Amino acid sequence: MVFQNYALYPHMKVYDNLAFGLKLAGTPKAEIDARVREAAKLLEMDHLLDRFPKQLSGGQAQRVAVGRAIVKRPEVFLFDEPLSNLDAKLRASMRVRLTELHRTLREQGRPSTVVYVTHDQVEAMTMGERICVLKDGEIQQVDTPTALYDRPANVFVAGFIGSPEMNIIPAEVTNQGAQLSIGGVTLPAPQKHMERLKSQTQVKFGIRPEHITAGGHSESAVHMVDGTLRFMEHMGSEVFVHFTLGEIPLTARVPADQLRDLAGKARGDSHAFGIQMDACHAFDMDTGLNLFL
């Protein structure tokens, strides 16, 4: 197990922290030394073996905690939010290290199951091969990262996975499932899902920010609506455009090189946005289940 707070013995050097569990298990001294040095090399911390925990950075301490688990050669690792105490940059590099470690062990013929507990969806999406989404101790969905993102089982999973999160707003179903009314604007329902909407009067409409465009389109699947600008978050390669449709707030995720149409516009200005209706979701108002699955 790898703990959130590292749980290293402060009076022991890194070498002894790594070796402690093996000593308790009665492992021969030569084998202990070989395993400790093998783990240290794997985690690129050979130069840290003579240091005490107080002499380590957060990332180094976390690597020691991981190494302590590796030397036991377990069949299952349990990582309990191991990166939550690190800063954002270090978390990103440690995500890569841990993912590579898992693959390296597999390539060495020592495949191990890693159960990784986290509240950080970025960690889950980038590191997980399969993700189990829990709410109040109940499993909501178990699937691959791509399936969770593209086909969320319910409104909780849809809102939890993705950054910025999916736009989820109440909508009225009209014209026997052929249309959705949102914020006083009528949108055409995806033709392939009309049958499933027939029995509904109200749903929770879901659309991911990247499926809302900020420019004109000729594609039939993109429905143009007039929104009112609130503000924009410039993220470098992309921009999060916040606007309202009627009184309902929405967010669009737009590549920075496609912002020509928004140039010079300010808060309160009107602008045409395109909603890719083929990429939308509809969730049952009572159960929250995805009606399009």
Backbone bond lengths (Angstrom), bond angles and torsions (degrees), N, CA, C in turn:
res aa  C-N    CA-C-N  psi(-1)  N-CA   C-N-CA  omega(-1)  CA-C   N-CA-C  phi
1 M - - - 1.467 - - 1.523 109.72 -
2 V 1.327 115.60 140.84 1.466 121.58 175.67 1.524 106.68 -116.45
3 F 1.340 115.94 120.81 1.455 121.44 -172.70 1.524 112.54 -88.91
4 Q 1.321 115.65 160.49 1.457 122.18 177.74 1.532 111.26 -64.94
5 N 1.340 117.24 -36.19 1.466 120.78 -176.10 1.529 112.53 -101.61
6 Y 1.339 116.80 19.04 1.475 125.13 175.75 1.528 112.56 72.70
7 A 1.351 118.34 -46.00 1.471 122.86 177.74 1.529 112.70 55.66
8 L 1.334 116.84 43.68 1.465 120.91 176.05 1.521 110.13 -84.80
9 Y 1.323 116.78 150.78 1.468 121.03 177.01 1.531 108.45 -79.45
10 P 1.343 118.54 114.19 1.471 120.66 -172.15 1.523 114.43 -66.11
11 H 1.364 117.23 -24.59 1.468 119.90 -177.17 1.523 112.73 -89.53
12 M 1.335 116.70 -1.04 1.464 120.51 -179.99 1.522 110.52 -109.34
13 K 1.320 115.61 144.62 1.457 120.13 174.15 1.536 109.15 -70.61
14 V 1.322 115.68 168.18 1.469 120.61 -178.26 1.524 111.00 -56.60
15 Y 1.332 117.02 -43.47 1.466 120.56 -179.79 1.526 110.44 -56.48
16 D 1.330 116.54 -46.64 1.464 120.34 -177.36 1.534 111.96 -70.78
17 N 1.335 116.70 -32.50 1.468 119.45 174.65 1.523 110.40 -61.54
18 L 1.331 115.77 -42.19 1.466 119.94 -179.81 1.523 111.54 -69.72
19 A 1.311 116.25 -33.98 1.466 120.36 -174.09 1.523 113.73 -86.86
20 F 1.322 118.30 -16.03 1.464 122.03 -168.51 1.532 113.09 -56.79
21 G 1.331 116.56 -47.84 1.461 119.44 -178.15 1.523 112.21 -63.89
22 L 1.327 115.99 -36.80 1.472 120.00 179.05 1.522 111.14 -68.71
23 K 1.350 116.65 -36.81 1.466 120.21 177.68 1.521 110.74 -62.82
24 L 1.332 116.06 -43.10 1.465 120.29 179.18 1.523 111.34 -62.80
25 A 1.342 115.61 -31.76 1.470 119.96 -178.86 1.527 112.02 -82.25
26 G 1.338 116.98 -1.94 1.462 120.35 177.34 1.515 113.82 77.74
27 T 1.316 116.93 24.84 1.469 121.36 179.94 1.536 109.25 -70.21
28 P 1.339 118.39 137.24 1.466 121.04 179.05 1.536 111.89 -55.56
29 K 1.312 115.98 145.28 1.465 121.82 -173.87 1.526 112.42 -57.93
30 A 1.321 117.57 -41.68 1.463 121.11 -178.69 1.528 111.00 -64.26
31 E 1.338 115.82 -39.13 1.467 119.64 179.58 1.525 110.69 -69.64
32 I 1.347 115.75 -37.79 1.468 119.80 176.56 1.520 110.20 -58.20
33 D 1.326 116.28 -47.71 1.461 120.82 -178.40 1.526 110.85 -61.85
34 A 1.331 116.29 -42.20 1.465 120.10 -179.04 1.535 110.80 -64.92
35 R 1.318 116.32 -42.54 1.479 120.12 -178.08 1.533 110.76 -68.29
36 V 1.338 115.97 -42.22 1.469 119.76 -179.07 1.520 110.13 -62.36
37 R 1.318 116.69 -45.69 1.466 119.28 -177.61 1.534 111.61 -70.66
38 E 1.322 116.13 -31.94 1.462 120.02 176.61 1.540 110.02 -65.06
39 A 1.332 116.71 -44.77 1.469 121.32 179.68 1.524 110.47 -65.93
40 A 1.341 116.33 -40.57 1.466 120.60 179.81 1.524 111.02 -62.94
41 K 1.328 116.25 -39.98 1.463 120.26 178.75 1.525 110.68 -67.68
42 L 1.326 116.52 -41.04 1.465 122.10 -179.51 1.522 111.27 -61.64
43 L 1.338 116.00 -35.68 1.463 121.20 -177.76 1.528 112.98 -99.50
44 E 1.337 115.25 8.89 1.472 121.69 177.76 1.524 111.82 54.94
45 M 1.334 115.78 50.05 1.465 118.87 178.34 1.532 111.03 -134.90
46 D 1.341 115.44 31.36 1.471 119.88 177.11 1.524 111.46 -55.90
47 H 1.333 116.28 -36.41 1.473 121.77 -175.75 1.530 112.67 -77.23
48 L 1.344 117.49 -3.66 1.465 119.99 -176.53 1.531 112.96 -101.99
49 L 1.313 117.90 -3.23 1.464 120.78 -170.82 1.523 114.26 -60.83
50 D 1.325 117.74 -26.76 1.472 120.23 -178.07 1.535 113.08 -97.01
51 R 1.322 116.91 8.24 1.461 119.91 -179.59 1.525 111.50 -95.48
52 F 1.341 115.02 156.59 1.465 121.31 172.75 1.531 108.60 -91.48
53 P 1.349 117.65 156.34 1.469 120.51 -179.38 1.524 114.25 -52.01
54 K 1.355 118.13 -35.58 1.467 120.26 -178.17 1.525 111.96 -67.81
55 Q 1.333 116.87 -14.48 1.461 121.29 179.43 1.531 111.95 -93.75
56 L 1.330 117.52 5.22 1.461 121.97 -175.80 1.528 111.24 -105.11
57 S 1.319 115.50 151.69 1.467 120.46 171.25 1.532 107.96 -79.76
58 G 1.332 116.43 171.92 1.460 119.73 -179.86 1.514 112.36 -60.06
59 G 1.342 116.61 -42.91 1.458 120.38 179.70 1.512 112.24 -65.60
60 Q 1.336 116.40 -39.38 1.478 120.31 178.71 1.527 110.59 -66.07
61 A 1.341 116.49 -42.97 1.469 120.06 178.66 1.521 110.97 -61.48
62 Q 1.333 116.36 -38.76 1.456 119.10 179.57 1.520 111.16 -67.48
63 R 1.323 116.99 -35.75 1.468 119.88 177.03 1.530 110.97 -65.43
64 V 1.328 116.67 -36.14 1.472 119.52 176.90 1.525 109.82 -64.78
65 A 1.332 116.37 -41.87 1.463 120.18 178.69 1.524 111.09 -61.87
66 V 1.333 116.49 -39.46 1.471 120.37 177.04 1.526 110.11 -67.59
67 G 1.342 115.79 -42.67 1.464 120.04 179.78 1.521 112.49 -61.14
68 R 1.331 116.23 -36.32 1.468 120.51 178.87 1.529 110.82 -62.20
69 A 1.346 115.84 -32.71 1.460 119.28 176.99 1.531 111.01 -77.23
70 I 1.330 116.72 -37.18 1.468 120.73 -177.17 1.525 112.11 -63.78
71 V 1.343 117.01 -40.14 1.469 119.59 -175.47 1.528 112.24 -63.08
72 K 1.327 116.95 -22.03 1.471 119.68 178.55 1.527 111.90 -78.79
73 R 1.351 116.03 -9.27 1.469 122.88 -178.28 1.533 111.75 48.67
74 P 1.322 117.04 58.38 1.463 120.78 -177.00 1.526 112.13 -78.64
75 E 1.313 115.97 163.24 1.460 120.77 173.87 1.523 110.56 -86.18
76 V 1.332 116.55 -23.05 1.460 120.94 -179.09 1.529 109.46 -136.46
77 F 1.337 115.81 129.42 1.456 121.51 171.72 1.525 108.11 -101.11
78 L 1.323 117.63 139.45 1.457 121.93 171.51 1.526 107.77 -117.62
79 F 1.330 115.99 112.49 1.457 122.17 178.39 1.527 108.00 -101.80
80 D 1.317 116.50 116.00 1.465 121.04 -177.92 1.524 109.59 -102.18
81 E 1.325 116.76 90.55 1.472 123.16 -178.05 1.532 111.79 44.30
82 P 1.318 118.04 55.66 1.466 120.28 -171.17 1.522 115.08 -69.33
83 L 1.341 118.61 -18.43 1.461 119.97 -175.06 1.518 113.77 -107.08
84 S 1.323 117.45 3.91 1.470 120.14 -172.56 1.530 113.33 -67.50
85 N 1.340 117.99 -20.58 1.465 120.19 -179.96 1.528 113.57 -91.52
86 L 1.335 116.49 2.75 1.459 120.48 -177.84 1.528 110.57 -99.20
87 D 1.347 115.62 157.10 1.464 118.28 176.96 1.526 109.71 -74.54
88 A 1.335 116.41 168.72 1.468 121.74 -171.19 1.528 112.50 -58.70
89 K 1.337 117.46 -43.85 1.458 120.49 -177.92 1.520 111.22 -65.49
90 L 1.326 116.44 -42.40 1.458 121.02 -179.82 1.525 111.12 -68.81
91 R 1.335 116.90 -36.43 1.467 120.19 176.84 1.524 110.32 -59.63
92 A 1.336 116.03 -42.04 1.460 120.19 -178.56 1.528 111.09 -62.92
93 S 1.344 116.74 -44.52 1.466 119.37 -179.62 1.520 111.66 -69.35
94 M 1.333 117.45 -35.82 1.464 120.65 179.26 1.526 111.04 -69.64
95 R 1.329 117.82 -32.18 1.467 120.41 175.58 1.523 110.06 -58.67
96 V 1.340 115.02 -43.86 1.463 120.06 179.86 1.524 110.03 -65.16
97 R 1.338 116.63 -44.19 1.460 121.00 -179.17 1.530 111.74 -59.59
98 L 1.328 116.21 -46.79 1.467 119.93 -176.72 1.525 111.27 -68.04
99 T 1.337 116.87 -37.49 1.463 120.36 177.90 1.521 110.19 -65.39
100 E 1.333 116.31 -43.46 1.461 120.22 178.38 1.523 111.15 -65.45
101 L 1.333 116.62 -37.48 1.460 121.13 178.89 1.526 110.58 -60.08
102 H 1.310 116.79 -45.67 1.458 121.24 -179.98 1.529 110.92 -59.33
103 R 1.341 115.37 -43.57 1.464 119.79 -179.40 1.522 111.59 -70.16
104 T 1.347 116.61 -36.24 1.468 120.39 178.82 1.524 110.63 -63.97
105 L 1.335 116.61 -45.31 1.465 119.97 178.53 1.527 110.73 -59.89
106 R 1.332 115.72 -39.04 1.471 120.47 179.14 1.525 110.12 -64.44
107 E 1.349 116.69 -43.38 1.469 121.15 -179.87 1.521 111.88 -66.38
108 Q 1.336 116.24 -27.65 1.467 120.91 179.11 1.526 112.54 -83.16
109 G 1.326 116.05 4.26 1.462 119.74 179.97 1.509 113.28 80.30
110 R 1.333 116.55 20.09 1.470 121.01 178.72 1.531 109.69 -123.56
111 P 1.336 116.31 57.84 1.477 118.24 -177.66 1.519 111.20 -63.47
112 S 1.315 115.62 133.19 1.455 120.95 179.72 1.522 109.26 -130.19
113 T 1.319 115.19 141.14 1.457 119.93 173.41 1.516 108.46 -77.98
114 V 1.329 116.60 133.82 1.460 121.17 176.78 1.525 108.56 -115.65
115 V 1.316 116.52 117.11 1.457 121.72 173.32 1.526 106.03 -99.68
116 Y 1.325 115.63 114.41 1.461 121.32 -170.95 1.523 108.61 -116.91
117 V 1.326 116.46 114.30 1.467 121.59 -179.36 1.524 109.20 -95.54
118 T 1.325 117.25 128.41 1.459 120.06 -179.35 1.528 110.95 -155.35
119 H 1.347 115.27 152.16 1.455 121.27 171.00 1.532 110.15 -98.78
120 D 1.326 116.11 -4.76 1.462 122.11 -176.46 1.523 109.14 -91.64
121 Q 1.336 116.54 109.81 1.459 119.56 -176.96 1.525 112.21 -65.96
122 V 1.342 117.69 -27.27 1.461 119.95 178.12 1.523 109.72 -64.66
123 E 1.338 117.46 -43.08 1.460 120.91 176.21 1.526 110.23 -59.96
124 A 1.316 116.12 -45.35 1.465 120.09 -178.15 1.523 110.97 -62.36
125 M 1.330 117.16 -46.22 1.457 121.39 -175.76 1.527 112.43 -69.78
126 T 1.325 117.57 -36.77 1.463 120.18 -175.77 1.524 113.12 -85.60
127 M 1.326 117.40 -27.44 1.464 120.24 -175.10 1.524 113.21 -103.15
128 G 1.319 116.95 -28.37 1.457 119.89 -171.00 1.513 114.20 -77.31
129 E 1.326 116.01 140.43 1.459 121.60 170.07 1.530 108.93 -91.50
130 R 1.321 115.34 -35.38 1.466 122.08 169.46 1.526 107.13 -138.25
131 I 1.326 115.38 140.24 1.463 120.34 -176.31 1.521 109.25 -120.33
132 C 1.321 115.05 135.18 1.464 121.56 173.91 1.526 107.11 -110.14
133 V 1.328 116.43 115.30 1.464 121.55 179.81 1.524 108.63 -93.50
134 L 1.340 115.77 123.04 1.464 121.87 -178.13 1.518 110.91 -112.12
135 K 1.319 116.03 144.01 1.456 121.73 172.34 1.523 107.95 -138.12
136 D 1.330 116.39 121.42 1.467 121.73 -179.03 1.529 111.50 51.92
137 G 1.338 114.89 38.75 1.460 119.81 177.10 1.514 115.11 80.00
138 E 1.323 117.97 1.73 1.461 121.05 -179.84 1.527 110.42 -110.28
139 I 1.329 116.10 136.43 1.459 121.35 178.87 1.523 109.89 -71.10
140 Q 1.335 115.90 126.72 1.459 121.57 178.29 1.530 111.81 -95.58
141 Q 1.332 115.69 -39.65 1.464 120.10 -179.52 1.522 108.81 -166.31
142 V 1.328 116.17 142.17 1.460 122.50 174.24 1.520 107.29 -125.62
143 D 1.330 117.44 118.71 1.460 119.92 -176.82 1.519 109.96 -167.52
144 T 1.315 116.12 -178.84 1.458 120.92 175.97 1.534 109.36 -73.52
145 P 1.328 117.74 159.34 1.470 119.66 178.58 1.534 112.42 -55.92
146 T 1.327 117.17 -42.20 1.464 120.70 -178.74 1.517 111.38 -63.84
147 A 1.341 116.89 -43.40 1.467 120.59 -179.55 1.526 111.27 -65.90
148 L 1.326 117.35 -40.05 1.467 120.78 177.95 1.521 110.55 -60.89
149 Y 1.317 115.86 -39.70 1.465 120.36 -176.86 1.532 111.42 -73.49
150 D 1.325 115.80 -44.84 1.466 119.99 -175.01 1.521 113.40 -84.25
151 R 1.337 116.53 -30.01 1.466 120.22 -174.78 1.529 111.28 -133.79
152 P 1.335 117.50 63.61 1.467 119.37 180.00 1.520 111.31 -63.45
153 A 1.332 116.15 137.28 1.462 120.40 -175.94 1.515 112.67 -71.18
154 N 1.341 116.62 -29.83 1.465 119.12 -178.13 1.526 110.08 -151.86
155 V 1.315 114.72 178.76 1.458 120.20 -173.62 1.530 111.58 -67.87
156 F 1.323 118.38 -29.56 1.467 120.38 178.74 1.526 110.72 -66.63
157 V 1.325 117.43 -48.12 1.462 121.18 179.29 1.524 110.09 -62.84
158 A 1.329 116.45 -41.31 1.465 120.86 -179.73 1.522 111.40 -60.13
159 G 1.337 117.10 -41.01 1.452 121.24 -179.12 1.514 113.38 -78.33
160 F 1.325 116.97 -24.77 1.464 120.72 -176.61 1.524 112.01 -81.88
161 I 1.333 116.66 -38.88 1.459 121.26 -176.47 1.526 109.71 -93.19
162 G 1.326 116.02 126.51 1.454 120.96 178.51 1.514 112.16 117.10
163 S 1.351 116.14 139.86 1.460 120.55 179.13 1.526 108.86 -142.63
164 P 1.344 118.80 117.53 1.464 125.70 -2.94 1.519 110.92 -65.22
165 E 1.315 115.41 159.06 1.455 119.59 -173.19 1.523 111.98 -70.17
166 M 1.328 114.87 163.03 1.454 120.66 179.34 1.528 111.00 -60.07
167 N 1.325 116.29 140.86 1.459 120.83 171.45 1.531 107.82 -72.41
168 I 1.323 117.69 119.20 1.464 121.77 179.29 1.527 108.21 -126.49
169 I 1.322 116.41 116.28 1.461 121.27 -173.64 1.532 109.95 -140.75
170 P 1.328 117.87 151.80 1.464 120.08 178.86 1.525 111.09 -69.93
171 A 1.330 116.20 144.49 1.462 121.32 179.91 1.519 109.45 -142.65
172 E 1.319 116.08 148.00 1.460 121.66 175.17 1.525 109.15 -96.11
173 V 1.330 115.44 138.04 1.461 120.78 177.79 1.522 107.97 -95.09
174 T 1.325 116.63 125.01 1.463 120.73 -178.37 1.532 110.18 -129.17
175 N 1.328 114.58 169.99 1.464 121.84 175.99 1.524 111.94 54.62
176 Q 1.351 115.06 45.18 1.471 122.57 177.12 1.529 112.30 53.74
177 G 1.316 115.55 46.52 1.463 120.52 174.95 1.506 114.90 86.06
178 A 1.323 117.90 2.00 1.460 120.65 -176.58 1.526 112.51 -86.56
179 Q 1.349 116.40 -17.62 1.458 118.94 -176.41 1.524 111.54 -139.20
180 L 1.326 114.98 154.89 1.462 122.81 175.78 1.517 107.82 -124.76
181 S 1.313 116.36 130.42 1.460 120.99 -179.91 1.523 109.22 -105.78
182 I 1.341 115.66 120.73 1.466 122.00 -175.78 1.522 109.13 -133.34
183 G 1.312 117.01 120.21 1.461 120.51 176.72 1.512 113.63 56.75
184 G 1.329 116.53 34.26 1.457 120.16 -179.54 1.512 113.90 81.93
185 V 1.339 117.69 2.38 1.465 122.80 179.86 1.522 109.29 -111.56
186 T 1.316 117.32 134.25 1.465 121.47 179.81 1.520 110.02 -97.36
187 L 1.330 115.75 127.01 1.459 122.03 179.55 1.520 109.40 -116.01
188 P 1.331 118.17 143.90 1.461 120.46 177.23 1.528 110.42 -75.80
189 A 1.313 117.50 128.72 1.467 120.80 178.76 1.530 109.47 -70.72
190 P 1.323 118.08 149.41 1.469 119.61 176.74 1.528 109.75 -58.09
191 Q 1.313 117.04 129.28 1.457 121.82 -174.39 1.520 112.41 -57.46
192 K 1.342 116.49 -37.52 1.465 119.53 -176.33 1.529 112.75 -70.13
193 H 1.363 116.97 -12.00 1.461 120.03 -177.85 1.529 113.25 -114.70
194 M 1.313 117.16 3.59 1.468 119.86 -175.95 1.525 112.29 -57.56
195 E 1.312 116.34 -39.38 1.465 120.81 -177.02 1.524 110.85 -60.82
196 R 1.331 116.28 -37.42 1.468 120.11 -178.22 1.526 112.16 -74.35
197 L 1.314 116.63 -19.41 1.464 120.40 -179.22 1.528 112.64 -90.01
198 K 1.320 117.03 -13.81 1.466 120.80 -174.67 1.523 112.85 -55.96
199 S 1.325 116.47 -38.63 1.471 120.46 -175.58 1.527 112.74 -84.67
200 Q 1.341 117.48 0.49 1.464 121.83 -176.60 1.526 111.07 -103.23
201 T 1.323 116.27 145.99 1.469 120.81 172.31 1.521 110.77 -108.07
202 Q 1.353 115.78 -32.57 1.458 121.46 176.42 1.522 109.39 -138.53
203 V 1.321 116.14 143.24 1.464 121.97 176.97 1.522 108.69 -139.84
204 K 1.328 115.34 170.04 1.461 120.46 168.65 1.520 106.65 -98.95
205 F 1.311 115.66 114.78 1.460 122.42 -177.98 1.523 109.35 -84.56
206 G 1.330 117.11 132.60 1.461 121.07 -179.78 1.514 111.86 -125.40
207 I 1.320 116.08 134.17 1.472 121.36 175.94 1.528 108.22 -145.88
208 R 1.323 116.94 129.65 1.469 119.82 179.98 1.534 109.82 -75.03
209 P 1.341 116.71 147.61 1.476 120.59 -177.14 1.523 113.92 -54.67
210 E 1.337 118.19 -34.32 1.466 119.43 -178.78 1.524 112.73 -72.77
211 H 1.334 116.76 -10.05 1.466 120.37 177.73 1.525 111.65 -97.66
212 I 1.343 115.74 13.01 1.466 121.44 171.00 1.522 107.03 -117.10
213 T 1.318 117.05 121.51 1.463 121.50 -177.88 1.525 110.14 -101.37
214 A 1.317 115.00 159.50 1.472 119.95 -177.79 1.515 112.05 -110.25
215 G 1.330 117.38 15.67 1.457 120.67 179.78 1.510 111.41 -135.70
216 G 1.326 116.88 174.97 1.455 121.34 -179.09 1.516 111.88 -73.86
217 H 1.331 116.88 147.04 1.457 122.28 179.49 1.516 109.34 -139.35
218 S 1.320 115.05 149.73 1.458 120.05 177.03 1.522 111.60 -101.97
219 E 1.334 116.59 -7.85 1.459 119.53 -178.76 1.524 110.58 -65.15
220 S 1.334 115.01 136.89 1.466 119.76 -178.09 1.519 111.96 -67.58
221 A 1.345 117.00 -26.51 1.464 120.51 -177.34 1.528 112.27 -76.94
222 V 1.330 116.97 -12.74 1.460 121.38 179.62 1.526 108.76 -98.66
223 H 1.329 116.02 119.21 1.464 120.92 -178.47 1.522 108.95 -102.20
224 M 1.328 116.56 124.44 1.455 121.41 -176.34 1.530 111.14 -85.32
225 V 1.343 115.82 135.38 1.468 121.87 177.51 1.530 108.33 -134.51
226 D 1.321 116.38 155.14 1.467 120.93 177.50 1.526 109.44 -96.97
227 G 1.333 115.85 119.94 1.459 121.25 178.49 1.511 111.11 -116.09
228 T 1.325 115.60 167.48 1.465 121.86 178.17 1.521 109.31 -111.91
229 L 1.315 116.30 123.55 1.468 121.08 -176.99 1.525 112.01 -65.15
230 R 1.335 115.84 138.53 1.463 121.66 173.48 1.530 109.81 -107.30
231 F 1.329 117.25 -62.57 1.460 121.41 176.21 1.517 108.87 -165.12
232 M 1.337 116.09 168.36 1.467 121.75 -179.84 1.527 110.04 -126.69
233 E 1.317 115.81 139.45 1.465 122.45 175.24 1.523 108.26 -108.22
234 H 1.319 116.66 112.23 1.459 121.16 -179.96 1.531 109.08 -86.25
235 M 1.341 115.75 117.09 1.463 121.60 -176.10 1.530 112.25 -106.40
236 G 1.325 117.09 10.23 1.458 120.69 -178.10 1.518 110.20 101.43
237 S 1.333 116.65 -90.52 1.465 120.43 -177.70 1.522 112.31 -80.75
238 E 1.325 117.24 -11.52 1.458 121.07 179.57 1.523 109.98 -147.12
239 V 1.329 114.84 166.62 1.458 120.92 -178.72 1.521 108.39 -132.41
240 F 1.342 116.63 134.00 1.457 121.26 173.89 1.529 107.08 -93.11
241 V 1.310 116.48 113.76 1.460 121.78 -177.88 1.526 108.71 -100.32
242 H 1.314 116.57 116.40 1.468 122.12 179.85 1.525 108.53 -99.06
243 F 1.331 115.68 129.13 1.461 120.30 -178.99 1.522 109.18 -147.83
244 T 1.313 116.62 172.24 1.459 120.58 177.13 1.517 109.85 -118.96
245 L 1.316 114.83 144.16 1.448 123.17 173.97 1.519 105.35 -113.60
246 G 1.349 115.98 101.30 1.456 118.85 -167.08 1.519 107.31 70.16
247 E 1.333 116.76 -118.82 1.466 121.71 176.66 1.529 111.44 -104.57
248 I 1.322 117.25 2.57 1.467 121.52 -172.34 1.525 110.60 -94.77
249 P 1.347 117.95 123.70 1.474 120.71 179.00 1.533 111.65 -77.97
250 L 1.323 116.28 137.15 1.465 122.86 177.38 1.526 108.90 -134.86
251 T 1.326 115.57 161.16 1.462 121.31 177.57 1.515 109.19 -128.73
252 A 1.345 116.29 132.98 1.462 122.76 174.45 1.523 108.39 -111.83
253 R 1.319 115.32 143.81 1.474 120.82 178.35 1.523 107.20 -110.93
254 V 1.317 116.68 110.75 1.461 121.19 -168.99 1.531 110.13 -122.11
255 P 1.341 118.76 131.35 1.470 120.21 174.26 1.530 109.57 -58.93
256 A 1.326 116.22 141.03 1.466 121.25 -175.38 1.524 112.55 -59.00
257 D 1.355 117.80 -30.40 1.461 120.00 -177.73 1.527 113.01 -80.51
258 Q 1.338 117.08 2.15 1.465 120.69 179.37 1.534 111.64 -113.37
259 L 1.337 116.73 24.40 1.462 120.46 -176.05 1.535 113.69 -98.83
260 R 1.332 117.12 13.66 1.469 119.12 -177.19 1.528 111.63 -57.50
261 D 1.345 115.81 -40.42 1.469 119.22 -176.82 1.527 112.59 -66.44
262 L 1.342 116.69 -21.70 1.467 120.22 -177.89 1.524 112.81 -94.94
263 A 1.321 116.06 -4.04 1.469 120.23 -176.93 1.531 110.43 -59.17
264 G 1.326 115.60 129.86 1.454 120.90 176.64 1.515 114.92 84.14
265 K 1.331 116.81 -4.41 1.466 118.83 -179.59 1.526 110.06 -87.14
266 A 1.342 115.79 150.44 1.458 121.14 -175.84 1.522 110.31 -128.75
267 R 1.308 114.79 174.64 1.465 122.02 178.35 1.541 110.42 -52.74
268 G 1.322 115.27 132.04 1.456 120.33 178.91 1.511 114.21 93.91
269 D 1.357 117.21 -12.16 1.466 120.01 178.67 1.522 110.44 -76.23
270 S 1.309 115.52 151.81 1.458 120.97 177.17 1.525 110.07 -87.88
271 H 1.338 116.20 146.41 1.456 120.60 179.11 1.520 109.06 -152.50
272 A 1.334 116.11 148.33 1.464 121.17 179.44 1.527 110.24 -88.15
273 F 1.318 116.21 127.44 1.459 122.46 177.58 1.530 109.37 -117.55
274 G 1.312 115.99 146.32 1.459 120.66 178.98 1.518 110.79 -106.86
275 I 1.331 116.69 127.00 1.469 121.55 179.67 1.532 108.77 -106.83
276 Q 1.327 116.02 120.84 1.459 121.52 -179.69 1.539 108.73 -81.09
277 M 1.305 115.70 92.88 1.461 120.69 -172.43 1.529 113.35 -65.76
278 D 1.324 117.72 -26.41 1.468 119.73 178.49 1.528 112.04 -67.33
279 A 1.346 116.47 -16.27 1.469 120.15 -178.52 1.523 112.36 -101.87
280 C 1.335 117.52 5.63 1.466 119.76 -176.02 1.524 112.28 -82.15
281 H 1.325 115.00 168.50 1.470 122.47 176.96 1.525 108.19 -129.17
282 A 1.323 115.45 156.53 1.467 120.76 173.18 1.521 108.12 -133.38
283 F 1.326 116.17 129.96 1.460 121.55 -176.69 1.527 109.73 -116.14
284 D 1.318 115.59 142.32 1.463 121.09 178.61 1.527 109.79 -62.32
285 M 1.310 117.55 134.73 1.465 122.34 -176.30 1.527 111.69 -64.14
286 D 1.326 117.50 -33.77 1.472 120.98 -176.10 1.525 112.06 -89.52
287 T 1.329 116.94 -51.54 1.475 120.54 -174.08 1.529 112.70 -88.65
288 G 1.338 116.18 -23.24 1.466 119.60 -176.89 1.499 113.70 80.21
289 L 1.343 118.44 0.62 1.471 121.24 -177.52 1.518 111.44 -71.94
290 N 1.322 115.66 147.72 1.460 122.40 179.52 1.527 109.02 -73.21
291 L 1.320 117.85 116.38 1.461 122.59 -176.88 1.532 112.21 -76.01
292 F 1.338 117.14 -14.23 1.460 119.74 -175.67 1.532 112.75 -95.99
293 L 1.340 117.96 6.45 1.467 120.04 178.13 1.515 110.74 -96.09
